[in-house]
Amino acid sequence: MRMVYVRLFPMEKLTRNEAKARGLSRFWGEPCPKKHNSPRYVSTGACLACQKLRNSEVLRKREQRTHQC
């Protein structure tokens, strides 16, 4: 699956502190440990691709629990 991002933040690589100083909510930095080359949140440093995967997994588990009854 290919992720498409709207350019709401600079495409240049920044550190988390630089992005925070500019008042950004997201920034492009180094790839995450899972090698995703996607933006990261300034507040937590979390990779958007990893966050999306975690959220979909949580929703899938929640749906499985509600359908078991």
Backbone as CSV, one residue per row, in Angstrom:
resi,resn,N_x,N_y,N_z,CA_x,CA_y,CA_z,C_x,C_y,C_z
1,MET,0.841,-1.171,0.000,0.000,0.000,0.000,0.891,1.240,0.000
2,ARG,0.593,2.157,-0.887,1.381,3.389,-0.997,0.686,4.511,-0.239
3,MET,1.440,5.212,0.599,0.879,6.308,1.381,1.143,7.623,0.664
4,VAL,0.143,8.476,0.633,0.265,9.779,0.012,0.048,10.827,1.098
5,TYR,0.922,11.808,1.148,0.845,12.842,2.168,0.599,14.199,1.536
6,VAL,-0.252,14.963,2.146,-0.465,16.340,1.744,0.674,17.153,2.344
7,ARG,1.214,18.076,1.583,2.374,18.844,2.059,1.934,19.945,3.010
8,LEU,1.791,19.608,4.269,1.460,20.566,5.306,2.692,20.928,6.124
9,PHE,3.815,20.367,5.760,5.050,20.578,6.498,6.202,20.487,5.516
10,PRO,7.352,21.052,5.840,8.481,21.073,4.901,8.959,19.671,4.544
11,MET,9.393,19.506,3.318,9.889,18.213,2.848,11.361,18.002,3.218
12,GLU,12.022,19.037,3.685,13.428,18.901,4.058,13.543,18.119,5.358
13,LYS,14.639,17.423,5.512,14.849,16.672,6.746,15.200,17.628,7.869
14,LEU,14.492,17.477,8.970,14.713,18.300,10.156,14.882,17.400,11.361
15,THR,15.484,17.939,12.392,15.474,17.220,13.660,14.170,17.575,14.364
16,ARG,13.833,16.814,15.349,12.610,17.067,16.108,12.659,18.442,16.783
17,ASN,13.818,18.794,17.320,13.967,20.098,17.977,13.828,21.255,16.996
18,GLU,14.361,21.104,15.766,14.220,22.148,14.756,12.758,22.333,14.373
19,ALA,12.049,21.229,14.207,10.634,21.300,13.858,9.827,21.943,14.984
20,LYS,10.172,21.609,16.205,9.490,22.191,17.362,9.730,23.699,17.419
21,ALA,10.956,24.123,17.144,11.294,25.549,17.156,10.534,26.310,16.076
22,ARG,10.229,25.641,14.953,9.474,26.280,13.867,7.962,26.239,14.108
23,GLY,7.548,25.545,15.150,6.124,25.460,15.459,5.367,24.454,14.611
24,LEU,6.077,23.469,14.066,5.443,22.455,13.223,4.845,21.334,14.073
25,SER,3.859,20.646,13.525,3.294,19.499,14.230,3.875,18.187,13.697
26,ARG,4.393,18.215,12.449,5.003,17.039,11.828,6.289,17.452,11.146
27,PHE,7.179,16.491,10.956,8.447,16.774,10.282,8.961,15.521,9.619
28,TRP,9.820,15.700,8.613,10.520,14.598,7.976,11.864,14.465,8.662
29,GLY,12.164,13.295,9.156,13.443,13.049,9.808,14.056,11.771,9.285
30,GLU,14.823,11.150,10.107,15.437,9.871,9.741,14.365,8.783,9.720
31,PRO,14.559,7.721,8.927,13.602,6.611,8.928,13.476,5.999,10.322
32,CYS,12.297,5.488,10.627,12.060,4.871,11.928,12.777,3.520,11.993
33,PRO,12.799,2.864,13.149,13.457,1.557,13.259,12.882,0.487,12.314
34,LYS,11.617,0.667,11.890,11.018,-0.282,10.943,11.272,0.127,9.501
35,LYS,12.137,1.132,9.318,12.591,1.609,8.005,11.512,2.339,7.207
36,HIS,10.470,2.870,7.866,9.488,3.691,7.171,10.092,5.062,6.914
37,ASN,10.000,5.519,5.698,10.484,6.855,5.362,9.254,7.760,5.253
38,SER,8.668,8.079,6.378,7.451,8.884,6.414,7.604,9.976,7.465
39,PRO,6.707,10.941,7.446,6.793,12.017,8.443,6.640,11.485,9.857
40,ARG,7.036,12.304,10.809,6.916,11.959,12.228,6.189,13.081,12.948
41,TYR,5.548,12.747,14.051,4.919,13.749,14.896,5.973,14.425,15.759
42,VAL,5.893,15.745,15.879,6.838,16.476,16.729,6.582,16.142,18.194
43,SER,5.309,16.050,18.586,4.955,15.853,19.992,5.492,14.549,20.569
44,THR,5.440,13.469,19.801,5.863,12.165,20.319,7.071,11.583,19.594
45,GLY,7.358,12.073,18.396,8.432,11.514,17.584,8.004,10.263,16.850
46,ALA,6.724,9.899,16.967,6.223,8.673,16.346,6.127,8.824,14.831
47,CYS,6.423,7.755,14.145,6.328,7.682,12.689,4.837,7.571,12.312
48,LEU,4.386,8.357,11.323,2.984,8.317,10.928,2.585,6.949,10.373
49,ALA,3.484,6.304,9.623,3.178,4.985,9.063,3.013,3.950,10.177
50,CYS,3.890,3.973,11.171,3.775,3.045,12.301,2.497,3.316,13.083
51,GLN,2.180,4.589,13.277,0.977,4.957,14.015,-0.265,4.459,13.296
52,LYS,-0.295,4.590,11.977,-1.432,4.123,11.196,-1.583,2.603,11.321
53,LEU,-0.471,1.882,11.290,-0.516,0.428,11.441,-1.023,0.036,12.829
54,ARG,-0.539,0.721,13.879,-0.992,0.440,15.245,-2.493,0.703,15.381
55,ASN,-2.953,1.828,14.834,-4.375,2.162,14.929,-5.242,1.135,14.231
56,SER,-4.831,0.673,13.046,-5.626,-0.316,12.321,-5.652,-1.644,13.071
57,GLU,-4.543,-2.004,13.718,-4.489,-3.243,14.503,-5.421,-3.160,15.708
58,VAL,-5.434,-2.028,16.388,-6.315,-1.839,17.545,-7.779,-1.934,17.108
59,LEU,-8.116,-1.295,15.989,-9.496,-1.355,15.495,-9.897,-2.775,15.106
60,ARG,-8.969,-3.486,14.469,-9.256,-4.868,14.063,-9.520,-5.742,15.281
61,LYS,-8.711,-5.603,16.335,-8.908,-6.387,17.558,-10.221,-6.013,18.242
62,ARG,-10.549,-4.732,18.252,-11.791,-4.278,18.866,-13.007,-4.863,18.128
63,GLU,-12.945,-4.882,16.794,-14.045,-5.453,16.013,-14.179,-6.944,16.265
64,GLN,-13.064,-7.640,16.417,-13.102,-9.085,16.679,-13.776,-9.364,18.027
65,ARG,-13.478,-8.530,19.038,-14.085,-8.725,20.357,-15.591,-8.488,20.313
66,THR,-16.035,-7.492,19.566,-17.471,-7.190,19.535,-18.235,-8.220,18.718
67,HIS,-17.599,-8.876,17.753,-18.297,-9.865,16.922,-18.294,-11.257,17.537
68,GLN,-17.562,-11.465,18.634,-17.503,-12.780,19.266,-18.743,-13.070,20.092
69,CYS,-19.443,-12.065,20.519,-20.601,-12.257,21.399,-21.776,-12.863,20.682
